[in-house]
Amino acid sequence: MGRGRAVCYFSVAAATLSGGFVRTLSTPGARNSDSEWRVIAIVEDDDSVRKAVIRLLEVAGYSVRGYASGYEFLENWRVDSPDCLVLDLRMPSLWGTEVLRVLNRAGARFPVIVMTADDSPGAREECLREGPVAYLRKPPDERLLLDALRLALGRAIASKTTNL
C-alpha cells in the first residue's frame, strides 16, 4: 500500500492528527483485556485492496473478516459482529454512506473507519455526518490505517467501560 493523504475526523480527546499520522496516548493491541482476538471487518469491493488490507491486519495480529459488498456485510454483521469496521465509501451497488445509515438506525455500537479514493467535499461531508471514527483516503498509508484502527478500538473500549 502506498502513502496516502488522510482526512480524519476523531472525537477522542487523546488523538491528534499531525504530519499525516494519527497519534494516540494509548494504543491497545490486537487482543483485548480478556486475551480474545479483536475481529475487524473489511468491506471493500476491489478484491486486491480487500486482500491487501486483510493481509496487513492479520500480520498486525487481528482476526479479519472480508466482505465484497455492503449487502454481504449487512446480511452477516449481527451474527458475526466486528469490534471495528473498515468500510469503502464508493461501491457499485450500496455505497458506504448507506451502510453507515443502516448500521446507525440498527444501533450498531462498533467504530467505523472509512476509506475512499473519491475525496470530494460533498462525499466527505455526507459521510462524516454518519459518524465514522476516521476518514482515510486510498491508498492508505499502512501506519496511518493501523493507528486509526488502534484509536477506533481504544474508543470502543472507553465507550464500553463508560457504559458499565
Order of alpha helices (4+ residues) and beta strands (2+ residues): beta-beta-beta-alpha-beta-alpha-beta-alpha-beta-alpha-beta-alpha
